[in-house]
């Protein structure tokens, strides 16, 4: 074992080396709006109807509700 580095020498070599972690570059310029989670209770039958409507419109319930809120209350 005289020709190989022991664990102690390995630790010294690691401490002496200037190791830098690669940085992740942001390639896309997509900026998402800030969102906040909000819990709402909906009757079970109403939720089933919303899911059916969302399926017919090829969207999800979340987007369906967000669109309805914007159309009804925000963009009057």
DSSP file (Angstrom, degrees, kcal/mol; ACC not computed):
  #  RESIDUE AA STRUCTURE BP1 BP2  ACC     N-H-->O    O-->H-N    N-H-->O    O-->H-N    TCO  KAPPA ALPHA  PHI   PSI    X-CA   Y-CA   Z-CA
    1    1 A X    >         0   0    0      0, 0.0     3,-0.5     0, 0.0     0, 0.0   0.000 360.0 360.0 360.0   4.9    0.0    0.0    0.0
    2    2 A X  T 3   +     0   0    0      1,-0.2     4,-0.1     3,-0.0     0, 0.0   0.808 360.0  51.9 -69.8 -27.6    3.0    2.3    0.0
    3    3 A X  T 3  S+     0   0    0      2,-0.1     2,-0.2     0, 0.0    -1,-0.2   0.672 101.3  72.1 -82.2 -16.8    2.3    3.3   -3.7
    4    4 A X  S <  S-     0   0    0     -3,-0.5     2,-0.3     1,-0.1     0, 0.0  -0.654  89.3-105.0-100.1 155.2   -1.3    4.3   -3.1
    5    5 A X        -     0   0    0     -2,-0.2     2,-0.1     1,-0.1    -2,-0.1  -0.565  33.3-136.5 -74.4 136.7   -2.7    7.3   -1.3
    6    6 A X     >  -     0   0    0     -2,-0.3     4,-2.0    -4,-0.1     5,-0.2  -0.393  30.4 -98.8 -83.9 172.1   -4.2    6.5    2.1
    7    7 A X  H  > S+     0   0    0      1,-0.2     4,-2.1     2,-0.2     5,-0.2   0.859 123.3  56.1 -61.5 -35.9   -7.4    8.1    3.2
    8    8 A X  H  > S+     0   0    0      1,-0.2     4,-1.8     2,-0.2    -1,-0.2   0.908 108.1  46.9 -63.6 -42.7   -5.6   10.8    5.2
    9    9 A X  H  > S+     0   0    0      1,-0.2     4,-2.3     2,-0.2    -1,-0.2   0.869 109.9  54.5 -66.5 -35.8   -3.7   11.9    2.1
   10   10 A X  H  X S+     0   0    0     -4,-2.0     4,-2.3     2,-0.2    -2,-0.2   0.916 107.2  49.8 -63.1 -43.2   -6.9   11.9    0.1
   11   11 A X  H  X S+     0   0    0     -4,-2.1     4,-2.0     1,-0.2    -1,-0.2   0.883 111.1  49.8 -64.0 -38.7   -8.6   14.2    2.6
   12   12 A X  H  X S+     0   0    0     -4,-1.8     4,-1.7     2,-0.2    -1,-0.2   0.907 110.4  50.0 -65.5 -41.3   -5.6   16.6    2.5
   13   13 A X  H  X S+     0   0    0     -4,-2.3     4,-1.9     1,-0.2    -2,-0.2   0.902 110.3  49.8 -65.0 -41.1   -5.7   16.7   -1.3
   14   14 A X  H  < S+     0   0    0     -4,-2.3    -1,-0.2     1,-0.2     5,-0.2   0.910 110.3  50.6 -63.4 -41.7   -9.4   17.4   -1.3
   15   15 A X  H  < S+     0   0    0     -4,-2.0    -1,-0.2     1,-0.2    -2,-0.2   0.836 112.5  47.2 -65.7 -32.6   -8.9   20.3    1.2
   16   16 A X  H  < S+     0   0    0     -4,-1.7    -1,-0.2    -5,-0.1    -2,-0.2   0.815  94.4  89.2 -79.8 -31.6   -6.1   21.8   -0.9
   17   17 A X  S  < S-     0   0    0     -4,-1.9     2,-1.1    -5,-0.1     0, 0.0  -0.381  77.7-129.5 -70.5 143.2   -7.9   21.6   -4.3
   18   18 A X        -     0   0    0     -2,-0.1     2,-0.5     2,-0.0    -1,-0.1  -0.787  35.7-178.8 -91.3  95.7  -10.0   24.5   -5.4
   19   19 A X        -     0   0    0     -2,-1.1     2,-0.4    -5,-0.2    -5,-0.0  -0.836   6.1-171.2-101.0 129.7  -13.2   22.7   -6.3
   20   20 A X        -     0   0    0     -2,-0.5     2,-0.2     3,-0.0     3,-0.0  -0.968  20.9-126.1-122.3 139.6  -16.1   24.7   -7.6
   21   21 A X        -     0   0    0     -2,-0.4     2,-0.1     1,-0.1    -2,-0.0  -0.547  33.8-105.5 -78.1 143.6  -19.6   23.4   -8.2
   22   22 A X        -     0   0    0     -2,-0.2     2,-0.4     1,-0.1    -1,-0.1  -0.462  34.2-129.4 -68.3 141.6  -21.0   23.9  -11.7
   23   23 A X        -     0   0    0     -2,-0.1     2,-0.5    -3,-0.0    -1,-0.1  -0.745  14.1-125.3 -94.0 139.1  -23.6   26.7  -11.8
   24   24 A X        -     0   0    0     -2,-0.4     2,-0.3     1,-0.0    -1,-0.0  -0.716  25.3-144.1 -83.9 125.5  -27.0   26.0  -13.4
   25   25 A X        -     0   0    0     -2,-0.5     2,-0.9     1,-0.0    -1,-0.0  -0.688  12.0-125.5 -91.7 143.2  -27.7   28.5  -16.1
   26   26 A X        +     0   0    0     -2,-0.3    -1,-0.0     1,-0.2    -2,-0.0  -0.772  33.5 173.6 -87.4 106.7  -31.2   29.8  -16.7
   27   27 A X        +     0   0    0     -2,-0.9     2,-0.2     2,-0.0    -1,-0.2   0.883  56.7  63.2 -85.7 -40.4  -31.8   29.1  -20.4
   28   28 A X        -     0   0    0      1,-0.1     0, 0.0     2,-0.1     0, 0.0  -0.556  68.4-146.4 -86.6 151.8  -35.4   30.0  -20.7
   29   29 A X        +     0   0    0     -2,-0.2     2,-0.5     2,-0.1    -1,-0.1  -0.108  48.3 142.0-105.7  34.4  -36.7   33.5  -20.1
   30   30 A X        -     0   0    0      1,-0.0     2,-0.6     2,-0.0    -2,-0.1  -0.656  31.8-166.7 -81.2 125.0  -40.1   32.3  -18.7
   31   31 A X        -     0   0    0     -2,-0.5     2,-0.3     0, 0.0    -2,-0.1  -0.958   7.2-154.7-114.0 117.5  -41.3   34.4  -15.8
   32   32 A X        -     0   0    0     -2,-0.6     2,-0.1     1,-0.1     3,-0.1  -0.688  20.4-112.9 -92.1 143.0  -44.1   32.9  -13.9
   33   33 A X        -     0   0    0     -2,-0.3     2,-0.3     1,-0.1    -1,-0.1  -0.379  39.2 -97.3 -69.6 153.9  -46.5   35.1  -11.9
   34   34 A X        -     0   0    0     -2,-0.1     2,-0.3     1,-0.0    -1,-0.1  -0.564  46.8-166.7 -72.1 128.8  -46.5   34.8   -8.1
   35   35 A X        -     0   0    0     -2,-0.3     2,-0.4    -3,-0.1    -3,-0.0  -0.901  12.0-156.7-120.6 149.7  -49.2   32.5   -7.0
   36   36 A X        -     0   0    0     -2,-0.3     2,-0.2     2,-0.0    -2,-0.0  -0.980  22.8-121.3-123.4 136.6  -50.7   31.8   -3.5
   37   37 A X        -     0   0    0     -2,-0.4     2,-0.4     2,-0.0    -2,-0.0  -0.520  29.4-174.7 -77.3 144.6  -52.4   28.6   -2.5
   38   38 A X        -     0   0    0     -2,-0.2     2,-0.4     2,-0.0    -2,-0.0  -0.982  16.0-141.5-143.8 125.5  -56.0   29.0   -1.3
   39   39 A X        +     0   0    0     -2,-0.4     2,-0.4     2,-0.0    -2,-0.0  -0.736  22.6 179.0 -92.4 132.7  -58.2   26.2    0.1
   40   40 A X        -     0   0    0     -2,-0.4     2,-0.5     2,-0.0    -2,-0.0  -0.992  22.2-137.9-134.2 141.4  -61.8   26.1   -0.9
   41   41 A X        +     0   0    0     -2,-0.4     2,-0.4     0, 0.0    -2,-0.0  -0.872  24.9 179.9-100.3 128.3  -64.6   23.7    0.1
   42   42 A X        -     0   0    0     -2,-0.5     5,-0.0     2,-0.0    -2,-0.0  -0.970  35.2-102.2-127.6 141.2  -66.9   22.7   -2.7
   43   43 A X     >  -     0   0    0     -2,-0.4     4,-2.3     1,-0.1     5,-0.2  -0.309  35.1-117.5 -60.7 147.6  -69.9   20.3   -2.6
   44   44 A X  H  > S+     0   0    0      1,-0.2     4,-2.2     2,-0.2     5,-0.2   0.884 112.7  49.1 -58.2 -44.4  -69.0   16.9   -4.0
   45   45 A X  H  > S+     0   0    0      1,-0.2     4,-2.0     2,-0.2    -1,-0.2   0.883 110.4  51.7 -65.6 -37.6  -71.6   17.1   -6.8
   46   46 A X  H  > S+     0   0    0      2,-0.2     4,-2.4     1,-0.2    -1,-0.2   0.892 108.7  51.2 -64.5 -39.3  -70.5   20.6   -7.8
   47   47 A X  H  X S+     0   0    0     -4,-2.3     4,-2.4     2,-0.2    -2,-0.2   0.909 108.3  51.6 -64.2 -41.7  -66.9   19.4   -8.0
   48   48 A X  H  X S+     0   0    0     -4,-2.2     4,-2.1     1,-0.2    -1,-0.2   0.902 110.3  49.3 -61.0 -40.7  -68.0   16.5  -10.3
   49   49 A X  H  X S+     0   0    0     -4,-2.0     4,-2.5     2,-0.2    -2,-0.2   0.913 110.0  50.7 -65.5 -41.9  -69.7   19.0  -12.6
   50   50 A X  H  X S+     0   0    0     -4,-2.4     4,-2.7     1,-0.2    -2,-0.2   0.897 109.5  51.3 -61.8 -39.5  -66.6   21.2  -12.7
   51   51 A X  H  X S+     0   0    0     -4,-2.4     4,-2.2     2,-0.2    -1,-0.2   0.895 110.3  48.9 -64.8 -39.4  -64.5   18.2  -13.6
   52   52 A X  H  X S+     0   0    0     -4,-2.1     4,-2.4     2,-0.2    -2,-0.2   0.923 112.5  47.5 -65.4 -43.8  -66.9   17.3  -16.4
   53   53 A X  H  X S+     0   0    0     -4,-2.5     4,-2.1     1,-0.2    -2,-0.2   0.924 112.2  49.9 -62.8 -44.3  -66.9   20.8  -17.7
   54   54 A X  H  <>S+     0   0    0     -4,-2.7     5,-2.6     1,-0.2     4,-0.3   0.889 110.3  50.7 -62.3 -39.1  -63.1   21.0  -17.5
   55   55 A X  H ><5S+     0   0    0     -4,-2.2     3,-1.0     1,-0.2    -1,-0.2   0.913 109.7  49.9 -65.0 -42.6  -62.8   17.7  -19.4
   56   56 A X  H 3<5S+     0   0    0     -4,-2.4    -1,-0.2     1,-0.2    -2,-0.2   0.860 114.3  44.9 -63.2 -35.5  -65.1   18.9  -22.1
   57   57 A X  T 3<5S-     0   0    0     -4,-2.1    -1,-0.2    -5,-0.2    -2,-0.2   0.395 111.9-121.8 -89.5   2.9  -63.1   22.1  -22.5
   58   58 A X  T < 5S+     0   0    0     -3,-1.0     2,-0.2    -4,-0.3    -3,-0.2   0.924  78.6  98.4  55.1  50.1  -59.8   20.1  -22.4
   59   59 A X  S   <S-     0   0    0     -5,-2.6     2,-0.3    -6,-0.1    -1,-0.2  -0.671  73.0 -98.3-139.2-165.6  -58.5   22.0  -19.4
   60   60 A X     >  -     0   0    0     -2,-0.2     4,-2.2    -3,-0.1     5,-0.2  -0.802  31.0-107.1-121.6 168.4  -58.3   21.4  -15.6
   61   61 A X  H  > S+     0   0    0     -2,-0.3     4,-2.7     1,-0.2     5,-0.2   0.875 116.5  58.1 -62.6 -38.5  -60.5   22.5  -12.7
   62   62 A X  H  > S+     0   0    0      1,-0.2     4,-2.5     2,-0.2    -1,-0.2   0.943 110.4  41.3 -57.7 -50.3  -57.8   24.9  -11.5
   63   63 A X  H  > S+     0   0    0      1,-0.2     4,-2.5     2,-0.2    -1,-0.2   0.857 112.6  55.8 -67.7 -34.2  -57.7   26.8  -14.8
   64   64 A X  H  X S+     0   0    0     -4,-2.2     4,-2.1     2,-0.2    -2,-0.2   0.934 111.5  42.7 -62.1 -46.9  -61.5   26.7  -15.1
   65   65 A X  H  X S+     0   0    0     -4,-2.7     4,-2.5     2,-0.2    -2,-0.2   0.911 113.7  51.5 -66.8 -43.5  -61.9   28.3  -11.7
   66   66 A X  H  X S+     0   0    0     -4,-2.5     4,-2.2    -5,-0.2    -2,-0.2   0.909 111.6  47.4 -61.4 -42.1  -59.2   30.9  -12.3
   67   67 A X  H  X S+     0   0    0     -4,-2.5     4,-2.7     2,-0.2     5,-0.2   0.911 111.3  51.0 -64.8 -42.9  -60.7   31.9  -15.6
   68   68 A X  H  X S+     0   0    0     -4,-2.1     4,-2.6    -5,-0.2     5,-0.3   0.906 110.2  49.3 -62.7 -41.8  -64.2   32.2  -14.1
   69   69 A X  H  X>S+     0   0    0     -4,-2.5     4,-2.7     2,-0.2     5,-1.3   0.925 112.8  47.4 -63.4 -44.8  -62.9   34.4  -11.3
   70   70 A X  I  <>S+     0   0    0     -4,-2.2     5,-3.5    -5,-0.2     4,-0.3   0.927 116.1  43.9 -63.2 -44.4  -61.1   36.7  -13.7
   71   71 A X  I  <5S+     0   0    0     -4,-2.7    -2,-0.2     3,-0.2    -1,-0.2   0.905 121.6  37.8 -67.9 -41.1  -64.1   37.0  -16.0
   72   72 A X  I  <5S+     0   0    0     -4,-2.6    -2,-0.2    -5,-0.2    -3,-0.2   0.900 134.4  10.0 -79.5 -42.8  -66.7   37.4  -13.3
   73   73 A X  I  <5S+     0   0    0     -4,-2.7     3,-0.3    -5,-0.3    -3,-0.2   0.768 127.8  38.8-114.5 -31.7  -64.9   39.6  -10.7
   74   74 A X  I   <S+     0   0    0     -5,-1.3     2,-0.8    -4,-0.3    -3,-0.2   0.922 117.0  39.8 -92.6 -47.8  -61.6   41.0  -12.0
   75   75 A X      <       0   0    0     -5,-3.5    -1,-0.2    -6,-0.2    -2,-0.1  -0.450 360.0 360.0-101.7  59.9  -62.2   41.9  -15.7
   76   76 A X              0   0    0     -2,-0.8    -1,-0.2    -3,-0.3    -5,-0.1   0.493 360.0 360.0 -68.3 360.0  -65.7   43.4  -15.4
